[in-house]
């Protein structure tokens, strides 16, 4: 599957979460507008690390009322699947 298709799948999985997504090589940046969406993502991120889909979360919460998460993607397919299960 093409990288752009995977990014579109990720956007679809997060479509109800009011966020922007940027991909830089294997590093993903997701910025949430709403605190409740950021809380949701942060609370389940540890599960994604245990499933070896992602690693190395850096959180920048509250800056300009936005909540940004930067992390490494190890397995995009698994990450998207886990998000769709939530």
PyMOL commands that set and color helices and strands:
alter all, ss='L'
color gray80, all
select helices_A, chain A and resi 3-13+15-17+35-50+63-65+76-85
alter helices_A, ss='H'
color red, helices_A
select strands_A, chain A and resi 19-24+27-32+54-61+67-73
alter strands_A, ss='S'
color yellow, strands_A
deselect
rebuild
show_as cartoon
